[in-house]
Amino acid sequence: MNNELLSTPISTAKRVRFVELSAKALRALADGDLAGGSAEAGVALDEYFVGDRARWIFGYRADQLAKDPSVAPWLARAAVSEPDGTVIGDAGFHGPPDEAGMVEVGYTVAPGYRRQGYARAMLRALLVRAAAEPGVRTVRATIRSDNHASLATIAGFGFTRVSEKGNERDGVEIVFEVPAEAIQTE
């Protein structure tokens, strides 16, 4: 047996690319039209994309785009696993940087692909994008206090807990931030 092969590290890190979800794709998904949303996006979307919570979020994002089309580069994207091309969730920012240079990340892995490293891959890609933008000074992540998977996902990315907030829909949420200049892009 070749000992050189035994010492060669095998990378198990997941890789993702993002596919824009246009206003038409978002509206179709918000209306529960998976086939229409997939056709508009140009990729086969998972049933997750027309679930109740996803429909609400995609409707909200479609309304955001209708009010201000210039926010499109910052909003929801389908997350596609590379190199196989499977859509495994969605990710993006809640909008462009605010006046203080803050952007907030959002990402969801479709149920069939959870606990496989995709959330970390999506977050890593979002952080690299944010760090490359001159107007971004801070990246925020807001996570429900009972969402242990997401709390574990942000560990190791330099986020610091800055506050808590609560609302009727999501309960207690913890707000984390990381300065853009502290983001590791490798």
Rosetta constraint file for C-alpha pairs under 8 A:
AtomPair CA 2 CA 6 HARMONIC 7.13 0.50
AtomPair CA 3 CA 7 HARMONIC 6.60 0.50
AtomPair CA 4 CA 8 HARMONIC 6.47 0.50
AtomPair CA 13 CA 117 HARMONIC 6.92 0.50
AtomPair CA 13 CA 121 HARMONIC 7.44 0.50
AtomPair CA 14 CA 81 HARMONIC 7.37 0.50
AtomPair CA 14 CA 82 HARMONIC 7.60 0.50
AtomPair CA 14 CA 116 HARMONIC 7.98 0.50
AtomPair CA 14 CA 117 HARMONIC 5.97 0.50
AtomPair CA 14 CA 118 HARMONIC 5.94 0.50
AtomPair CA 14 CA 121 HARMONIC 5.78 0.50
AtomPair CA 15 CA 81 HARMONIC 5.95 0.50
AtomPair CA 15 CA 82 HARMONIC 5.32 0.50
AtomPair CA 15 CA 83 HARMONIC 7.69 0.50
AtomPair CA 15 CA 118 HARMONIC 7.52 0.50
AtomPair CA 15 CA 121 HARMONIC 5.85 0.50
AtomPair CA 16 CA 79 HARMONIC 6.14 0.50
AtomPair CA 16 CA 80 HARMONIC 5.27 0.50
AtomPair CA 16 CA 81 HARMONIC 4.56 0.50
AtomPair CA 16 CA 82 HARMONIC 5.32 0.50
AtomPair CA 16 CA 118 HARMONIC 7.58 0.50
AtomPair CA 16 CA 121 HARMONIC 6.33 0.50
AtomPair CA 16 CA 122 HARMONIC 6.48 0.50
AtomPair CA 16 CA 125 HARMONIC 7.68 0.50
AtomPair CA 17 CA 79 HARMONIC 5.88 0.50
AtomPair CA 17 CA 80 HARMONIC 5.29 0.50
AtomPair CA 17 CA 81 HARMONIC 6.66 0.50
AtomPair CA 17 CA 82 HARMONIC 6.87 0.50
AtomPair CA 18 CA 77 HARMONIC 5.55 0.50
AtomPair CA 18 CA 78 HARMONIC 5.57 0.50
AtomPair CA 18 CA 79 HARMONIC 4.80 0.50
AtomPair CA 18 CA 80 HARMONIC 6.06 0.50
AtomPair CA 18 CA 91 HARMONIC 7.79 0.50
AtomPair CA 19 CA 41 HARMONIC 7.10 0.50
AtomPair CA 19 CA 77 HARMONIC 5.23 0.50
AtomPair CA 19 CA 78 HARMONIC 5.06 0.50
AtomPair CA 19 CA 79 HARMONIC 6.56 0.50
AtomPair CA 19 CA 80 HARMONIC 7.30 0.50
AtomPair CA 20 CA 41 HARMONIC 6.79 0.50
AtomPair CA 20 CA 73 HARMONIC 7.96 0.50
AtomPair CA 20 CA 76 HARMONIC 6.96 0.50
AtomPair CA 20 CA 77 HARMONIC 4.66 0.50
AtomPair CA 20 CA 78 HARMONIC 6.49 0.50
AtomPair CA 21 CA 25 HARMONIC 5.52 0.50
AtomPair CA 21 CA 26 HARMONIC 6.04 0.50
AtomPair CA 21 CA 40 HARMONIC 7.68 0.50
AtomPair CA 21 CA 41 HARMONIC 5.62 0.50
AtomPair CA 21 CA 76 HARMONIC 6.20 0.50
AtomPair CA 21 CA 77 HARMONIC 5.26 0.50
AtomPair CA 21 CA 78 HARMONIC 6.60 0.50
AtomPair CA 22 CA 26 HARMONIC 6.11 0.50
AtomPair CA 22 CA 40 HARMONIC 7.25 0.50
AtomPair CA 22 CA 41 HARMONIC 6.98 0.50
AtomPair CA 22 CA 72 HARMONIC 7.67 0.50
AtomPair CA 23 CA 27 HARMONIC 6.03 0.50
AtomPair CA 23 CA 62 HARMONIC 5.26 0.50
AtomPair CA 23 CA 65 HARMONIC 6.31 0.50
AtomPair CA 23 CA 66 HARMONIC 7.33 0.50
AtomPair CA 24 CA 28 HARMONIC 6.10 0.50
AtomPair CA 24 CA 37 HARMONIC 7.43 0.50
AtomPair CA 24 CA 40 HARMONIC 6.66 0.50
AtomPair CA 24 CA 62 HARMONIC 7.79 0.50
AtomPair CA 25 CA 29 HARMONIC 6.23 0.50
AtomPair CA 25 CA 36 HARMONIC 6.97 0.50
AtomPair CA 25 CA 37 HARMONIC 4.35 0.50
AtomPair CA 25 CA 38 HARMONIC 7.18 0.50
AtomPair CA 25 CA 39 HARMONIC 7.81 0.50
AtomPair CA 25 CA 40 HARMONIC 5.02 0.50
AtomPair CA 25 CA 41 HARMONIC 5.97 0.50
AtomPair CA 26 CA 30 HARMONIC 6.08 0.50
AtomPair CA 26 CA 37 HARMONIC 6.73 0.50
AtomPair CA 26 CA 58 HARMONIC 5.22 0.50
AtomPair CA 26 CA 59 HARMONIC 6.49 0.50
AtomPair CA 26 CA 61 HARMONIC 7.04 0.50
AtomPair CA 26 CA 62 HARMONIC 5.40 0.50
AtomPair CA 27 CA 31 HARMONIC 6.17 0.50
AtomPair CA 27 CA 37 HARMONIC 7.76 0.50
AtomPair CA 27 CA 58 HARMONIC 6.92 0.50
AtomPair CA 27 CA 59 HARMONIC 6.01 0.50
AtomPair CA 27 CA 62 HARMONIC 5.71 0.50
AtomPair CA 28 CA 32 HARMONIC 6.37 0.50
AtomPair CA 28 CA 33 HARMONIC 5.04 0.50
AtomPair CA 28 CA 34 HARMONIC 7.07 0.50
AtomPair CA 28 CA 36 HARMONIC 5.82 0.50
AtomPair CA 28 CA 37 HARMONIC 5.04 0.50
AtomPair CA 29 CA 33 HARMONIC 5.25 0.50
AtomPair CA 29 CA 34 HARMONIC 5.85 0.50
AtomPair CA 29 CA 36 HARMONIC 7.56 0.50
AtomPair CA 29 CA 37 HARMONIC 5.33 0.50
AtomPair CA 29 CA 49 HARMONIC 6.47 0.50
AtomPair CA 29 CA 50 HARMONIC 5.61 0.50
AtomPair CA 29 CA 55 HARMONIC 6.01 0.50
AtomPair CA 29 CA 58 HARMONIC 6.53 0.50
AtomPair CA 29 CA 59 HARMONIC 7.64 0.50
AtomPair CA 30 CA 50 HARMONIC 6.87 0.50
AtomPair CA 30 CA 54 HARMONIC 7.48 0.50
AtomPair CA 30 CA 55 HARMONIC 4.15 0.50
AtomPair CA 30 CA 56 HARMONIC 6.34 0.50
AtomPair CA 30 CA 57 HARMONIC 7.67 0.50
AtomPair CA 30 CA 58 HARMONIC 5.32 0.50
AtomPair CA 30 CA 59 HARMONIC 4.70 0.50
AtomPair CA 31 CA 50 HARMONIC 7.91 0.50
AtomPair CA 31 CA 55 HARMONIC 6.99 0.50
AtomPair CA 31 CA 59 HARMONIC 7.87 0.50
AtomPair CA 32 CA 50 HARMONIC 5.04 0.50
AtomPair CA 32 CA 51 HARMONIC 7.77 0.50
AtomPair CA 32 CA 55 HARMONIC 6.78 0.50
AtomPair CA 33 CA 37 HARMONIC 6.08 0.50
AtomPair CA 33 CA 50 HARMONIC 7.14 0.50
AtomPair CA 34 CA 38 HARMONIC 5.98 0.50
AtomPair CA 34 CA 45 HARMONIC 7.01 0.50
AtomPair CA 34 CA 46 HARMONIC 7.98 0.50
AtomPair CA 34 CA 47 HARMONIC 7.08 0.50
AtomPair CA 34 CA 49 HARMONIC 7.12 0.50
AtomPair CA 34 CA 50 HARMONIC 6.26 0.50
AtomPair CA 35 CA 39 HARMONIC 6.09 0.50
AtomPair CA 36 CA 40 HARMONIC 6.13 0.50
AtomPair CA 37 CA 41 HARMONIC 6.09 0.50
AtomPair CA 37 CA 45 HARMONIC 7.55 0.50
AtomPair CA 38 CA 42 HARMONIC 5.84 0.50
AtomPair CA 38 CA 43 HARMONIC 5.42 0.50
AtomPair CA 38 CA 44 HARMONIC 5.14 0.50
AtomPair CA 38 CA 45 HARMONIC 5.36 0.50
AtomPair CA 39 CA 43 HARMONIC 6.83 0.50
AtomPair CA 39 CA 44 HARMONIC 7.63 0.50
AtomPair CA 43 CA 87 HARMONIC 7.38 0.50
AtomPair CA 44 CA 86 HARMONIC 7.83 0.50
AtomPair CA 44 CA 87 HARMONIC 6.83 0.50
AtomPair CA 45 CA 49 HARMONIC 6.62 0.50
AtomPair CA 45 CA 78 HARMONIC 7.87 0.50
AtomPair CA 45 CA 87 HARMONIC 5.96 0.50
AtomPair CA 46 CA 87 HARMONIC 6.76 0.50
AtomPair CA 46 CA 88 HARMONIC 7.46 0.50
AtomPair CA 46 CA 89 HARMONIC 7.84 0.50
AtomPair CA 46 CA 110 HARMONIC 7.33 0.50
AtomPair CA 47 CA 51 HARMONIC 6.84 0.50
AtomPair CA 48 CA 54 HARMONIC 7.00 0.50
AtomPair CA 48 CA 89 HARMONIC 7.97 0.50
AtomPair CA 48 CA 110 HARMONIC 5.82 0.50
AtomPair CA 48 CA 111 HARMONIC 7.42 0.50
AtomPair CA 49 CA 54 HARMONIC 5.56 0.50
AtomPair CA 49 CA 55 HARMONIC 6.90 0.50
AtomPair CA 50 CA 54 HARMONIC 5.92 0.50
AtomPair CA 50 CA 55 HARMONIC 5.38 0.50
AtomPair CA 51 CA 55 HARMONIC 5.92 0.50
AtomPair CA 52 CA 56 HARMONIC 6.38 0.50
AtomPair CA 53 CA 57 HARMONIC 6.31 0.50
AtomPair CA 54 CA 58 HARMONIC 5.96 0.50
AtomPair CA 55 CA 59 HARMONIC 5.98 0.50
AtomPair CA 56 CA 60 HARMONIC 6.23 0.50
AtomPair CA 57 CA 61 HARMONIC 6.23 0.50
AtomPair CA 58 CA 62 HARMONIC 6.02 0.50
AtomPair CA 58 CA 76 HARMONIC 7.90 0.50
AtomPair CA 59 CA 63 HARMONIC 6.23 0.50
AtomPair CA 60 CA 64 HARMONIC 6.28 0.50
AtomPair CA 61 CA 65 HARMONIC 6.28 0.50
AtomPair CA 61 CA 75 HARMONIC 7.10 0.50
AtomPair CA 61 CA 76 HARMONIC 7.26 0.50
AtomPair CA 62 CA 66 HARMONIC 6.20 0.50
AtomPair CA 63 CA 67 HARMONIC 6.28 0.50
AtomPair CA 64 CA 68 HARMONIC 6.20 0.50
AtomPair CA 64 CA 69 HARMONIC 7.75 0.50
AtomPair CA 64 CA 71 HARMONIC 7.75 0.50
AtomPair CA 65 CA 69 HARMONIC 4.68 0.50
AtomPair CA 65 CA 70 HARMONIC 7.53 0.50
AtomPair CA 65 CA 71 HARMONIC 6.47 0.50
AtomPair CA 65 CA 72 HARMONIC 6.37 0.50
AtomPair CA 71 CA 75 HARMONIC 6.67 0.50
AtomPair CA 71 CA 95 HARMONIC 6.15 0.50
AtomPair CA 71 CA 96 HARMONIC 6.10 0.50
AtomPair CA 74 CA 92 HARMONIC 6.21 0.50
AtomPair CA 74 CA 93 HARMONIC 5.35 0.50
AtomPair CA 74 CA 94 HARMONIC 7.15 0.50
AtomPair CA 74 CA 95 HARMONIC 5.41 0.50
AtomPair CA 74 CA 96 HARMONIC 5.59 0.50
AtomPair CA 75 CA 91 HARMONIC 7.97 0.50
AtomPair CA 75 CA 92 HARMONIC 5.10 0.50
AtomPair CA 75 CA 93 HARMONIC 5.24 0.50
AtomPair CA 75 CA 94 HARMONIC 6.11 0.50
AtomPair CA 75 CA 95 HARMONIC 5.93 0.50
AtomPair CA 76 CA 90 HARMONIC 6.49 0.50
AtomPair CA 76 CA 91 HARMONIC 5.53 0.50
AtomPair CA 76 CA 92 HARMONIC 4.61 0.50
AtomPair CA 76 CA 93 HARMONIC 6.81 0.50
AtomPair CA 76 CA 94 HARMONIC 7.99 0.50
AtomPair CA 77 CA 90 HARMONIC 5.42 0.50
AtomPair CA 77 CA 91 HARMONIC 5.35 0.50
AtomPair CA 77 CA 92 HARMONIC 5.84 0.50
AtomPair CA 78 CA 87 HARMONIC 6.60 0.50
AtomPair CA 78 CA 88 HARMONIC 7.73 0.50
AtomPair CA 78 CA 89 HARMONIC 5.98 0.50
AtomPair CA 78 CA 90 HARMONIC 4.36 0.50
AtomPair CA 78 CA 91 HARMONIC 6.51 0.50
AtomPair CA 79 CA 87 HARMONIC 5.70 0.50
AtomPair CA 79 CA 88 HARMONIC 5.79 0.50
AtomPair CA 79 CA 89 HARMONIC 5.11 0.50
AtomPair CA 79 CA 90 HARMONIC 4.87 0.50
AtomPair CA 79 CA 91 HARMONIC 6.32 0.50
AtomPair CA 79 CA 122 HARMONIC 7.22 0.50
AtomPair CA 80 CA 85 HARMONIC 5.58 0.50
AtomPair CA 80 CA 86 HARMONIC 5.39 0.50
AtomPair CA 80 CA 87 HARMONIC 4.28 0.50
AtomPair CA 80 CA 88 HARMONIC 5.80 0.50
AtomPair CA 80 CA 89 HARMONIC 7.34 0.50
AtomPair CA 81 CA 85 HARMONIC 5.28 0.50
AtomPair CA 81 CA 86 HARMONIC 5.25 0.50
AtomPair CA 81 CA 87 HARMONIC 6.21 0.50
AtomPair CA 81 CA 88 HARMONIC 6.44 0.50
AtomPair CA 81 CA 118 HARMONIC 7.92 0.50
AtomPair CA 82 CA 86 HARMONIC 7.57 0.50
AtomPair CA 88 CA 109 HARMONIC 5.86 0.50
AtomPair CA 88 CA 110 HARMONIC 5.56 0.50
AtomPair CA 88 CA 113 HARMONIC 6.07 0.50
AtomPair CA 88 CA 118 HARMONIC 7.61 0.50
AtomPair CA 89 CA 107 HARMONIC 7.50 0.50
AtomPair CA 89 CA 108 HARMONIC 5.52 0.50
AtomPair CA 89 CA 109 HARMONIC 4.28 0.50
AtomPair CA 89 CA 110 HARMONIC 4.84 0.50
AtomPair CA 90 CA 107 HARMONIC 5.67 0.50
AtomPair CA 90 CA 108 HARMONIC 5.49 0.50
AtomPair CA 90 CA 109 HARMONIC 6.65 0.50
AtomPair CA 91 CA 105 HARMONIC 7.61 0.50
AtomPair CA 91 CA 106 HARMONIC 5.55 0.50
AtomPair CA 91 CA 107 HARMONIC 4.02 0.50
AtomPair CA 91 CA 108 HARMONIC 6.36 0.50
AtomPair CA 91 CA 122 HARMONIC 6.70 0.50
AtomPair CA 91 CA 126 HARMONIC 7.87 0.50
AtomPair CA 92 CA 105 HARMONIC 5.98 0.50
AtomPair CA 92 CA 106 HARMONIC 5.50 0.50
AtomPair CA 92 CA 107 HARMONIC 6.44 0.50
AtomPair CA 92 CA 126 HARMONIC 6.88 0.50
AtomPair CA 93 CA 103 HARMONIC 6.54 0.50
AtomPair CA 93 CA 104 HARMONIC 5.40 0.50
AtomPair CA 93 CA 105 HARMONIC 4.49 0.50
AtomPair CA 93 CA 106 HARMONIC 5.64 0.50
AtomPair CA 93 CA 126 HARMONIC 7.98 0.50
AtomPair CA 94 CA 103 HARMONIC 7.07 0.50
AtomPair CA 94 CA 104 HARMONIC 5.57 0.50
AtomPair CA 94 CA 105 HARMONIC 6.40 0.50
AtomPair CA 94 CA 106 HARMONIC 6.77 0.50
AtomPair CA 95 CA 103 HARMONIC 6.78 0.50
AtomPair CA 95 CA 104 HARMONIC 7.37 0.50
AtomPair CA 96 CA 103 HARMONIC 6.27 0.50
AtomPair CA 97 CA 101 HARMONIC 4.88 0.50
AtomPair CA 97 CA 102 HARMONIC 4.98 0.50
AtomPair CA 97 CA 103 HARMONIC 4.78 0.50
AtomPair CA 97 CA 135 HARMONIC 6.74 0.50
AtomPair CA 97 CA 136 HARMONIC 6.02 0.50
AtomPair CA 98 CA 102 HARMONIC 5.41 0.50
AtomPair CA 98 CA 103 HARMONIC 6.76 0.50
AtomPair CA 100 CA 137 HARMONIC 7.41 0.50
AtomPair CA 101 CA 135 HARMONIC 5.61 0.50
AtomPair CA 101 CA 136 HARMONIC 4.54 0.50
AtomPair CA 101 CA 137 HARMONIC 4.81 0.50
AtomPair CA 101 CA 138 HARMONIC 6.16 0.50
AtomPair CA 102 CA 136 HARMONIC 5.93 0.50
AtomPair CA 102 CA 137 HARMONIC 5.92 0.50
AtomPair CA 102 CA 138 HARMONIC 4.60 0.50
AtomPair CA 102 CA 139 HARMONIC 5.69 0.50
AtomPair CA 102 CA 140 HARMONIC 6.96 0.50
AtomPair CA 103 CA 130 HARMONIC 7.75 0.50
AtomPair CA 103 CA 136 HARMONIC 6.87 0.50
AtomPair CA 103 CA 138 HARMONIC 6.47 0.50
AtomPair CA 103 CA 139 HARMONIC 5.10 0.50
AtomPair CA 103 CA 140 HARMONIC 6.08 0.50
AtomPair CA 104 CA 139 HARMONIC 5.66 0.50
AtomPair CA 104 CA 140 HARMONIC 4.45 0.50
AtomPair CA 104 CA 141 HARMONIC 5.68 0.50
AtomPair CA 104 CA 142 HARMONIC 7.74 0.50
AtomPair CA 105 CA 123 HARMONIC 7.72 0.50
AtomPair CA 105 CA 126 HARMONIC 7.10 0.50
AtomPair CA 105 CA 139 HARMONIC 7.05 0.50
AtomPair CA 105 CA 140 HARMONIC 6.27 0.50
AtomPair CA 105 CA 141 HARMONIC 5.58 0.50
AtomPair CA 106 CA 141 HARMONIC 7.18 0.50
AtomPair CA 107 CA 119 HARMONIC 7.05 0.50
AtomPair CA 107 CA 122 HARMONIC 6.99 0.50
AtomPair CA 107 CA 123 HARMONIC 7.25 0.50
AtomPair CA 108 CA 119 HARMONIC 7.06 0.50
AtomPair CA 109 CA 113 HARMONIC 6.34 0.50
AtomPair CA 109 CA 114 HARMONIC 5.84 0.50
AtomPair CA 109 CA 118 HARMONIC 6.92 0.50
AtomPair CA 109 CA 119 HARMONIC 6.24 0.50
AtomPair CA 110 CA 114 HARMONIC 6.59 0.50
AtomPair CA 113 CA 118 HARMONIC 7.42 0.50
AtomPair CA 114 CA 118 HARMONIC 7.09 0.50
AtomPair CA 114 CA 119 HARMONIC 7.74 0.50
AtomPair CA 117 CA 121 HARMONIC 6.40 0.50
AtomPair CA 118 CA 122 HARMONIC 6.12 0.50
AtomPair CA 119 CA 123 HARMONIC 6.07 0.50
AtomPair CA 119 CA 150 HARMONIC 8.00 0.50
AtomPair CA 119 CA 153 HARMONIC 6.68 0.50
AtomPair CA 120 CA 124 HARMONIC 5.93 0.50
AtomPair CA 120 CA 153 HARMONIC 5.75 0.50
AtomPair CA 120 CA 154 HARMONIC 7.46 0.50
AtomPair CA 121 CA 125 HARMONIC 6.22 0.50
AtomPair CA 122 CA 126 HARMONIC 6.20 0.50
AtomPair CA 123 CA 127 HARMONIC 6.08 0.50
AtomPair CA 123 CA 154 HARMONIC 7.78 0.50
AtomPair CA 124 CA 128 HARMONIC 6.20 0.50
AtomPair CA 124 CA 185 HARMONIC 7.88 0.50
AtomPair CA 125 CA 129 HARMONIC 6.23 0.50
AtomPair CA 126 CA 130 HARMONIC 6.16 0.50
AtomPair CA 127 CA 131 HARMONIC 6.02 0.50
AtomPair CA 127 CA 139 HARMONIC 7.59 0.50
AtomPair CA 127 CA 183 HARMONIC 6.80 0.50
AtomPair CA 127 CA 185 HARMONIC 7.55 0.50
AtomPair CA 128 CA 132 HARMONIC 6.26 0.50
AtomPair CA 128 CA 183 HARMONIC 7.39 0.50
AtomPair CA 128 CA 184 HARMONIC 7.65 0.50
AtomPair CA 128 CA 185 HARMONIC 5.29 0.50
AtomPair CA 129 CA 133 HARMONIC 6.66 0.50
AtomPair CA 130 CA 136 HARMONIC 6.18 0.50
AtomPair CA 130 CA 139 HARMONIC 7.28 0.50
AtomPair CA 130 CA 180 HARMONIC 6.96 0.50
AtomPair CA 131 CA 136 HARMONIC 6.81 0.50
AtomPair CA 131 CA 180 HARMONIC 5.14 0.50
AtomPair CA 131 CA 181 HARMONIC 6.75 0.50
AtomPair CA 131 CA 183 HARMONIC 6.47 0.50
AtomPair CA 131 CA 185 HARMONIC 7.60 0.50
AtomPair CA 136 CA 180 HARMONIC 6.47 0.50
AtomPair CA 137 CA 179 HARMONIC 5.88 0.50
AtomPair CA 137 CA 180 HARMONIC 4.97 0.50
AtomPair CA 137 CA 181 HARMONIC 7.24 0.50
AtomPair CA 138 CA 177 HARMONIC 6.57 0.50
AtomPair CA 138 CA 178 HARMONIC 5.76 0.50
AtomPair CA 138 CA 179 HARMONIC 4.47 0.50
AtomPair CA 138 CA 180 HARMONIC 5.10 0.50
AtomPair CA 139 CA 177 HARMONIC 5.51 0.50
AtomPair CA 139 CA 178 HARMONIC 5.37 0.50
AtomPair CA 139 CA 179 HARMONIC 6.34 0.50
AtomPair CA 139 CA 180 HARMONIC 6.40 0.50
AtomPair CA 140 CA 175 HARMONIC 6.99 0.50
AtomPair CA 140 CA 176 HARMONIC 5.59 0.50
AtomPair CA 140 CA 177 HARMONIC 4.37 0.50
AtomPair CA 140 CA 178 HARMONIC 6.64 0.50
AtomPair CA 141 CA 175 HARMONIC 5.96 0.50
AtomPair CA 141 CA 176 HARMONIC 5.18 0.50
AtomPair CA 141 CA 177 HARMONIC 6.32 0.50
AtomPair CA 142 CA 173 HARMONIC 6.24 0.50
AtomPair CA 142 CA 174 HARMONIC 5.59 0.50
AtomPair CA 142 CA 175 HARMONIC 4.46 0.50
AtomPair CA 142 CA 176 HARMONIC 6.18 0.50
AtomPair CA 143 CA 147 HARMONIC 6.72 0.50
AtomPair CA 143 CA 150 HARMONIC 6.82 0.50
AtomPair CA 143 CA 151 HARMONIC 6.92 0.50
AtomPair CA 143 CA 173 HARMONIC 5.22 0.50
AtomPair CA 143 CA 174 HARMONIC 5.29 0.50
AtomPair CA 143 CA 175 HARMONIC 6.56 0.50
AtomPair CA 144 CA 170 HARMONIC 6.65 0.50
AtomPair CA 144 CA 171 HARMONIC 7.00 0.50
AtomPair CA 144 CA 172 HARMONIC 5.87 0.50
AtomPair CA 144 CA 173 HARMONIC 4.08 0.50
AtomPair CA 144 CA 174 HARMONIC 6.11 0.50
AtomPair CA 145 CA 151 HARMONIC 7.99 0.50
AtomPair CA 145 CA 172 HARMONIC 5.79 0.50
AtomPair CA 145 CA 173 HARMONIC 5.27 0.50
AtomPair CA 145 CA 174 HARMONIC 6.01 0.50
AtomPair CA 147 CA 151 HARMONIC 6.31 0.50
AtomPair CA 148 CA 152 HARMONIC 6.08 0.50
AtomPair CA 149 CA 153 HARMONIC 6.13 0.50
AtomPair CA 150 CA 154 HARMONIC 6.48 0.50
AtomPair CA 151 CA 155 HARMONIC 6.78 0.50
AtomPair CA 154 CA 158 HARMONIC 7.88 0.50
AtomPair CA 154 CA 159 HARMONIC 6.86 0.50
AtomPair CA 155 CA 159 HARMONIC 7.20 0.50
AtomPair CA 157 CA 183 HARMONIC 7.24 0.50
AtomPair CA 157 CA 184 HARMONIC 7.70 0.50
AtomPair CA 158 CA 178 HARMONIC 5.94 0.50
AtomPair CA 158 CA 182 HARMONIC 7.25 0.50
AtomPair CA 158 CA 183 HARMONIC 7.16 0.50
AtomPair CA 159 CA 176 HARMONIC 5.66 0.50
AtomPair CA 159 CA 177 HARMONIC 5.07 0.50
AtomPair CA 159 CA 178 HARMONIC 4.60 0.50
AtomPair CA 160 CA 176 HARMONIC 5.18 0.50
AtomPair CA 160 CA 177 HARMONIC 5.38 0.50
AtomPair CA 160 CA 178 HARMONIC 6.29 0.50
AtomPair CA 161 CA 174 HARMONIC 7.02 0.50
AtomPair CA 161 CA 175 HARMONIC 5.91 0.50
AtomPair CA 161 CA 176 HARMONIC 4.31 0.50
AtomPair CA 161 CA 177 HARMONIC 6.60 0.50
AtomPair CA 162 CA 174 HARMONIC 7.83 0.50
AtomPair CA 162 CA 175 HARMONIC 5.72 0.50
AtomPair CA 162 CA 176 HARMONIC 5.48 0.50
AtomPair CA 162 CA 177 HARMONIC 6.71 0.50
AtomPair CA 163 CA 174 HARMONIC 6.06 0.50
AtomPair CA 163 CA 175 HARMONIC 5.15 0.50
AtomPair CA 163 CA 176 HARMONIC 7.23 0.50
AtomPair CA 164 CA 172 HARMONIC 6.85 0.50
AtomPair CA 164 CA 173 HARMONIC 5.60 0.50
AtomPair CA 164 CA 174 HARMONIC 4.46 0.50
AtomPair CA 164 CA 175 HARMONIC 5.68 0.50
AtomPair CA 165 CA 172 HARMONIC 5.75 0.50
AtomPair CA 165 CA 173 HARMONIC 5.30 0.50
AtomPair CA 165 CA 174 HARMONIC 6.50 0.50
AtomPair CA 165 CA 175 HARMONIC 7.53 0.50
AtomPair CA 166 CA 170 HARMONIC 7.14 0.50
AtomPair CA 166 CA 171 HARMONIC 5.12 0.50
AtomPair CA 166 CA 172 HARMONIC 4.30 0.50
AtomPair CA 166 CA 173 HARMONIC 5.81 0.50
AtomPair CA 167 CA 171 HARMONIC 5.11 0.50
AtomPair CA 167 CA 172 HARMONIC 6.76 0.50
AtomPair CA 178 CA 182 HARMONIC 6.89 0.50
AtomPair CA 178 CA 183 HARMONIC 7.32 0.50
AtomPair CA 179 CA 183 HARMONIC 6.94 0.50
